[in-house]
Structures are given as structure tokens and as C-alpha cells.
Amino acid sequence: MESVLSIQRKSLLSGARQAEGISVTIDVLRAFTCAAYMMNLGAAKIVLLAEPDAVLKLKREEGCLAVGEVGGRKVAGFDLGNSPTHIQAAGREFFAGRTVALRTSAGVTGAVAAARRSEMVLLGSYVTARAIASYIRNVSPQPEVVSLVAMGLAGLEPSPEDERCADYIEHLLTGRPYDHAAALLEIVENEATQKFLRGDQDHYPPADPIYCLQRDIFDFVLVARLEEGQLIARKTDVPQELDD
């Protein structure tokens, strides 16, 4: 008899601390969209670190790329901020074969928190959503619990893009109704997206939401596991399924 997944919906850093089973830690704008684009450009692995100083230390000691933000802005000494626009512009030659140390205010801190109780952590975003659902359906052994954790703004305030992405992944796993047109309307009208579209701050490029709100463009998932005390995400290819 096929087991029925128990889907638990969680939000923010408090929810990440309660996540169990397979945790899908969701940060659409922008951490885990950025992580997917970096892996697509050839990055070897991503080390998820909650503190900027830990990123800079790893850069000094191991020569990795330092990527991420505090308060939305690139940290002094980092190679790139938390922007898919800037990541795409850097290109494959910049990332190919490199280890990336990534720090962000919501997604990374949430993934680190979720790893304390979860069997594994998947980095969630729209660009990998269908691959995430396929991976969960086919992973062995099947999990009893899947925790969908929408990280929101800095892990402290709910935001529609992460909640609706959780809705979409739940739809893919269970068939629960999902309306992407309605989701986009809510997301685009929210200040979390509007701050990009105004185009008046360099660290919020107007093109970022375009990259972030594309669905299912990558046929891989980012699986994060603890390795010698570090939470490290690696790319796992997932064959595309034909069902909806």
C-alpha cells in the first residue's frame, strides 16, 4: 500500500526550527533562486553559513567564492550579492568548479535551523519546484513527513512569494488546487517585489523578480546535508515527469 505524505506547512525562522522529515526551505526572492542559478552555471557545491564572518573566513582559508547579503546588500569582501541578475552576468567561467559560501538573511539561516531536526534539507524556489516534488515522490525510503517552510522577509515576516511557492509545491505533491495567475498578482503587487520593480536601488535589480518567478526551469534539486559540521548543498539531477 502506497504511503500518504504528511505535508506540514511552516513559516519563518520559528517554523524552520520546527521542521522535520524532509524540509523544503523556501526562499524565492532571492537566496535559493540564486543557489539554483549558481549550480546551473557550474558551481561544485554551496556551503550555507549563517554568519558573514564565517563566509569571509572560508574565503580566506579555502579560496571559495563569497556570495550573499545582510539587509539585502552585498557584504564588504563578498564577491557577489544575493541577485540572480548579477549571478547570470558573472557567467559560467566565474562559477565553474568553484565552491560557493552563501549567507542570506532568510533562506540560509532557515536552512541551517531546519537541518537540526530534519532528515535532509531541500533548497526551495519556483525554478526547481517540479524537480523538488519529483525528487520527494521518488526518494527512497519515502519520508513520513515533508515540511514546507516559507522563510519570508528576513525569516521574520511572511511574504507572498514564499507562501505561494509552498502552495505550488504542495499542489505538485498532492493535487491541491493552485492558481499561478492569482499567485503572481499577489506577489507582484506586494512591496517585497515592488522594491525591485521601482529600480531605484542597485542591490534590488528590476530583473530579479523575472528570474525568480519562473517555474520549473531546472531539472535538478539542491540537497543540503551536514558534512563535518557544515551544511553543504549539492546538485542532484531529477528526470522530468510528464504528469502535472
C-alpha positions, 0 to 999 in steps of 0.5 A: 500500500502506497504511503500518504505524505504528511505535508506540514506547512511552516513559516519563518525562522520559528517554523524552520526550527520546527521542521522535520522529515524532509524540509523544503526551505523556501526562499524565492526572492532571492537566496535559493533562486540564486543557489539554483542559478549558481549550480546551473552555471557550474558551481561544485557545491554551496556551503550555507553559513549563517554568519558573514564572518564565517563566509569571509573566513572560508574565503580566506582559508579555502579560496571559495567564492563569497556570495550573499547579503545582510539587509539585502546588500552585498557584504564588504569582501563578498564577491557577489550579492544575493541577485540572480541578475548579477549571478547570470552576468558573472557567467559560467567561467566565474562559477565553474568548479568553484565552491560557493559560501552563501549567507542570506538573511532568510533562506540560509539561516532557515536552512541551517535551523531546519537541518537540526531536526530534519532528515535532509534539507531541500533548497526551495524556489519556483525554478526547481519546484517540479524537480523538488516534488519529483525528487520527494515522490521518488526518494527512497525510503519515502519520508513520513513527513515533508515540511514546507517552510516559507522563510519570508522577509528576513525569516521574520515576516511572511511574504507572498512569494514564499507562501505561494511557492509552498502552495505550488509545491504542495499542489505538485505533491498532492493535487491541491488546487493552485492558481499561478495567475492569482499567485503572481498578482499577489506577489507582484503587487506586494512591496517585497517585489515592488522594491525591485520593480521601482529600480531605484536601488542597485542591490534590488535589480528590476530583473530579479523578480523575472528570474525568480518567478519562473517555474520549473526551469531546472531539472535538478534539486539542491540537497543540503546535508551536514558534512563535518559540521557544515551544511553543504548543498549539492546538485542532484539531477531529477528526470522530468515527469510528464504528469502535472 
